[in-house]
Amino acid sequence: MKTEYIKLIDTTKCTACRGCQVACKQWNEMPGLRTKNWGSYQNPPDLQWNTWTLIRFQEYTDEKGGFKWLFRKDGCMHCTDAACVKVCPSGALHYAEYGTVGLNPSLCIGCKECISACPFDIPRYNRETDRIYKCDLCYDRLRNDESPACVKSCPTGALTFGRKDDMIKKAYARVKELGGNANVYGDKFVGGTHVLYVLEENPKVYEKLPRNPSVPLTVTIWKDLLKPMSLLAAGGVIGGSFLHYILHGPKLPDEPGQEKGGE
């Protein structure tokens, strides 16, 4: 694996300009779909197969009655222990050399196992193509020593990109500077994510942000325990069959008169 990289999202610097949202769609050549007004500045209402980056708008009133807007850039967290990679049967979802989670759509069989497994509710399914889609952290740009399109487009410095250790240090230094309820989100679960947040408030305040995301127990039991055991069992059957062949040779047709029930 090459040097691991992290995208750091400082929500306190985000102005919800949605430049990152547009840049992501343009770079990945995703089509726009017509949406309807649903009473929020947030558009579209949620991540879609053609929208891999979304700025979430949230009205928040604190304990003292103070009102503020909370803006959060939502998208794939690129987990180190990624549930989507664990359950993908075709290899479409895989770990890239930068520590990120890549996607090869041509290998996707549309089983949608990753959708139910992901603790962040990220992969989106397109019925027309029978495939899932999600952010790959602009893998094609990383290979050419370019930062992700969303980071490149951010005018306020809310998005930065760099080596894993450097970004973690930067995140905690920023939280110390902010004080109050500020905290770092993303480095303490699923093996650590390659997208980190500096949050102004406690994680439980933010909509659609799980407090303690983890790989579902059913996935862990199947992939780490039952599946290896089933492979060993299958190997035992094959090995036993081979040993029987070596010791007794192939099964030959019965001679005349030796059929079951014959005289």
C-alpha positions as CSV (number, residue, x, y, z in Angstrom):
1,M,0.0,0.0,0.0
2,K,1.2,3.5,-0.8
3,T,1.0,6.3,1.7
4,E,-2.5,6.6,3.2
5,Y,-4.4,9.8,2.7
6,I,-7.3,11.5,4.5
7,K,-9.8,14.1,3.5
8,L,-10.5,16.5,6.4
9,I,-13.8,18.3,6.6
10,D,-13.9,21.2,8.9
11,T,-17.6,21.9,9.3
12,T,-17.0,25.2,11.1
13,K,-15.5,26.7,7.9
14,C,-18.3,25.4,5.6
15,T,-20.5,28.1,4.1
16,A,-22.7,25.6,2.2
17,C,-21.8,27.1,-1.1
18,R,-22.1,23.6,-2.6
19,G,-19.0,24.1,-4.8
20,C,-17.8,20.6,-3.8
21,Q,-21.2,19.1,-4.7
22,V,-21.1,20.6,-8.2
23,A,-17.4,19.8,-8.7
24,C,-18.0,16.1,-7.8
25,K,-20.8,15.8,-10.3
26,Q,-18.9,17.6,-13.0
27,W,-15.6,15.6,-12.6
28,N,-17.4,12.3,-12.5
29,E,-19.7,13.3,-15.4
30,M,-22.9,12.5,-13.4
31,P,-26.2,13.7,-14.9
32,G,-28.5,16.0,-13.1
33,L,-32.0,14.8,-12.2
34,R,-35.0,17.0,-11.7
35,T,-35.9,17.5,-8.0
36,K,-38.9,19.1,-6.2
37,N,-39.0,21.8,-3.5
38,W,-39.4,19.9,-0.2
39,G,-39.0,22.9,2.2
40,S,-35.2,22.9,2.6
41,Y,-32.2,24.6,0.9
42,Q,-30.7,21.1,0.8
43,N,-30.9,19.7,-2.7
44,P,-31.3,16.9,-3.6
45,P,-32.9,15.6,-0.4
46,D,-30.4,12.8,0.0
47,L,-27.5,11.1,-1.7
48,Q,-28.4,9.5,-5.0
49,W,-26.7,7.2,-7.6
50,N,-25.7,10.4,-9.5
51,T,-24.9,12.5,-6.4
52,W,-22.0,11.2,-4.4
53,T,-21.4,14.4,-2.4
54,L,-24.2,16.2,-0.6
55,I,-24.2,19.3,1.6
56,R,-26.7,18.7,4.4
57,F,-28.5,21.7,5.8
58,Q,-29.7,21.5,9.4
59,E,-31.3,24.0,11.7
60,Y,-30.1,23.6,15.3
61,T,-31.1,25.2,18.6
62,D,-28.7,24.7,21.5
63,E,-29.5,24.3,25.2
64,K,-29.5,28.0,25.7
65,G,-32.0,28.6,22.9
66,G,-29.4,29.9,20.4
67,F,-30.0,29.2,16.8
68,K,-27.5,28.2,14.2
69,W,-27.1,26.5,10.8
70,L,-25.2,23.2,10.8
71,F,-23.7,22.4,7.4
72,R,-22.2,18.9,6.8
73,K,-20.6,17.5,3.6
74,D,-21.9,13.9,3.3
75,G,-20.4,11.1,1.3
76,C,-18.4,7.9,1.5
77,M,-16.2,7.7,4.7
78,H,-13.7,5.3,3.1
79,C,-13.5,3.0,6.2
80,T,-10.4,1.0,6.9
81,D,-12.6,-1.9,8.0
82,A,-15.2,-1.4,5.3
83,A,-18.4,-3.4,5.6
84,C,-19.2,-2.9,1.9
85,V,-15.9,-4.5,0.9
86,K,-16.5,-7.4,3.3
87,V,-19.9,-8.3,1.7
88,C,-19.2,-7.6,-1.9
89,P,-19.1,-11.0,-3.7
90,S,-17.7,-9.8,-7.0
91,G,-14.8,-7.6,-6.0
92,A,-16.4,-4.5,-7.4
93,L,-15.8,-2.8,-4.0
94,H,-12.2,-3.0,-3.0
95,Y,-9.4,-1.3,-1.1
96,A,-7.2,1.1,-3.1
97,E,-3.6,1.6,-2.4
98,Y,-4.2,4.9,-0.7
99,G,-6.4,3.3,2.0
100,T,-9.6,4.4,0.3
101,V,-12.4,2.2,-0.9
102,G,-12.6,2.0,-4.6
103,L,-15.4,0.8,-6.9
104,N,-15.2,-0.9,-10.2
105,P,-18.8,-0.6,-11.6
106,S,-18.1,-3.1,-14.4
107,L,-17.8,-5.9,-11.8
108,C,-20.9,-4.9,-9.9
109,I,-23.7,-7.5,-10.1
110,G,-26.4,-5.3,-8.4
111,C,-26.8,-7.6,-5.4
112,K,-27.2,-4.5,-3.1
113,E,-25.5,-6.3,-0.2
114,C,-23.3,-3.2,0.4
115,I,-26.3,-1.0,0.8
116,S,-27.6,-3.0,3.8
117,A,-24.1,-3.5,5.3
118,C,-22.8,0.1,5.2
119,P,-23.2,1.8,8.6
120,F,-23.2,5.2,7.0
121,D,-25.9,4.5,4.4
122,I,-23.7,5.5,1.4
123,P,-24.0,3.2,-1.7
124,R,-26.8,4.1,-4.0
125,Y,-28.5,1.8,-6.6
126,N,-29.4,2.7,-10.1
127,R,-32.2,0.4,-11.4
128,E,-31.5,1.2,-15.0
129,T,-27.9,0.0,-14.9
130,D,-28.5,-2.6,-12.1
131,R,-25.3,-1.3,-10.4
132,I,-24.4,0.7,-7.2
133,Y,-22.4,3.9,-7.2
134,K,-20.5,5.9,-4.6
135,C,-17.5,8.2,-4.1
136,D,-14.1,6.7,-4.8
137,L,-12.3,9.8,-3.5
138,C,-11.4,10.7,-7.1
139,Y,-9.1,7.8,-7.5
140,D,-8.2,8.8,-11.0
141,R,-7.0,12.2,-9.7
142,L,-5.0,10.7,-6.8
143,R,-3.1,8.5,-9.3
144,N,-2.0,11.7,-11.0
145,D,-1.0,13.4,-7.7
146,E,-4.1,15.6,-7.8
147,S,-6.4,16.2,-4.8
148,P,-10.1,15.2,-5.0
149,A,-12.3,17.5,-7.1
150,C,-14.3,18.5,-4.0
151,V,-11.2,19.6,-2.2
152,K,-9.9,21.5,-5.2
153,S,-13.2,23.5,-5.4
154,C,-13.6,24.5,-1.7
155,P,-13.1,28.3,-1.4
156,T,-13.0,28.5,2.4
157,G,-10.5,25.8,3.4
158,A,-13.2,23.6,4.9
159,L,-11.9,20.7,2.8
160,T,-8.2,19.8,3.0
161,F,-6.4,16.7,1.8
162,G,-3.1,15.1,2.9
163,R,-1.2,12.3,4.5
164,K,-3.1,10.4,7.2
165,D,-0.9,11.4,10.2
166,D,-0.7,15.0,9.1
167,M,-4.5,15.3,8.8
168,I,-5.2,13.6,12.1
169,K,-2.8,16.0,13.9
170,K,-4.4,19.0,12.1
171,A,-7.9,17.8,13.1
172,Y,-7.1,17.6,16.8
173,A,-5.2,20.9,16.7
174,R,-8.3,22.6,15.2
175,V,-10.6,21.0,17.9
176,K,-8.3,22.3,20.6
177,E,-8.4,25.8,19.0
178,L,-12.2,25.8,18.8
179,G,-12.9,24.4,22.3
180,G,-16.4,24.0,23.5
181,N,-18.2,21.0,22.1
182,A,-15.9,20.7,19.1
183,N,-14.6,17.1,18.4
184,V,-13.0,14.9,15.8
185,Y,-15.2,12.3,14.2
186,G,-14.1,9.3,12.2
187,D,-10.8,8.0,13.6
188,K,-12.1,5.9,16.4
189,F,-14.3,3.3,14.7
190,V,-14.4,0.9,11.7
191,G,-10.7,0.8,11.8
192,G,-10.5,4.6,11.2
193,T,-12.0,6.4,8.3
194,H,-10.1,8.2,5.5
195,V,-12.6,11.1,5.7
196,L,-12.5,12.9,9.0
197,Y,-14.8,15.6,10.4
198,V,-14.1,18.5,12.7
199,L,-17.5,18.9,14.2
200,E,-18.6,22.1,16.1
201,E,-21.2,20.1,18.1
202,N,-21.5,16.6,19.6
203,P,-22.0,13.9,16.8
204,K,-25.4,13.0,18.2
205,V,-26.7,16.5,17.1
206,Y,-26.0,15.9,13.4
207,E,-28.7,14.3,11.3
208,K,-27.9,11.0,9.6
209,L,-24.5,10.8,11.3
210,P,-24.3,7.5,13.3
211,R,-22.9,7.9,16.8
212,N,-20.9,4.6,16.8
213,P,-20.8,3.1,13.3
214,S,-19.5,-0.4,13.0
215,V,-19.6,-3.4,10.7
216,P,-22.9,-5.2,11.3
217,L,-22.5,-8.3,13.5
218,T,-24.1,-10.5,10.9
219,V,-21.5,-9.5,8.4
220,T,-18.6,-10.1,10.9
221,I,-20.0,-13.6,11.8
222,W,-20.5,-14.6,8.2
223,K,-17.3,-13.2,6.6
224,D,-14.9,-13.8,9.5
225,L,-16.2,-17.1,11.0
226,L,-18.8,-19.0,9.0
227,K,-17.5,-18.5,5.5
228,P,-13.9,-19.6,6.4
229,M,-15.4,-22.6,8.1
230,S,-17.5,-23.5,5.1
231,L,-14.4,-23.2,2.9
232,L,-12.5,-25.5,5.2
233,A,-15.4,-28.0,5.1
234,A,-15.5,-27.8,1.3
235,G,-11.8,-28.4,1.2
236,G,-12.2,-31.4,3.5
237,V,-14.8,-32.9,1.2
238,I,-12.5,-32.4,-1.8
239,G,-9.5,-33.7,0.1
240,G,-11.4,-36.8,1.3
241,S,-12.6,-37.5,-2.2
242,F,-9.1,-37.3,-3.6
243,L,-7.7,-39.5,-0.8
244,H,-10.4,-42.1,-1.5
245,Y,-9.5,-42.0,-5.2
246,I,-5.8,-42.6,-4.4
247,L,-6.6,-45.5,-2.1
248,H,-9.4,-47.2,-3.9
249,G,-9.2,-45.9,-7.4
250,P,-12.1,-44.8,-9.5
251,K,-15.5,-46.4,-9.1
252,L,-16.0,-48.9,-11.8
253,P,-19.3,-50.1,-13.3
254,D,-20.7,-53.2,-11.6
255,E,-20.0,-56.5,-13.3
256,P,-23.0,-58.4,-14.6
257,G,-24.8,-60.1,-11.8
258,Q,-23.3,-57.7,-9.2
259,E,-26.1,-55.1,-9.4
260,K,-27.9,-54.4,-6.2
261,G,-30.4,-57.1,-5.7
262,G,-28.8,-59.2,-8.4
263,E,-28.4,-63.0,-8.1
